[in-house]
Amino acid sequence: LTNQMRRASVRVPSNIAEGYGRQSRADYVKHLRISRASLAELSTQMELATSLNMISKDQQVEGLLAETDRVLQGLIRSLELK
């Protein structure tokens, strides 16, 4: 689970960077969505780790995950409206 969480957390910014680097709005939005999916995966893994008593519940981490999701969704929406 730890390795999966590490991979998911690395995929979030990596996909943002890859999409931006492709210099195409469609590719950027596609990679932002992939990044958002990786963030959802990480959030689920955090819930699992908490429910399995592997880690303590951390409101700050949960807040950061939620805020990152809101920012990504806002960016996706803004790019789709252009």
Secondary structure, DSSP 8 states (H G I E B T S, - for coil): -HHHHHHHHHHHHHHHHHHHHTT-HHHHHHHHHHHHHHHHHHHHHHHHHHHTTSS---HHHHHHHHHHHHHHHHHHHHHHH-
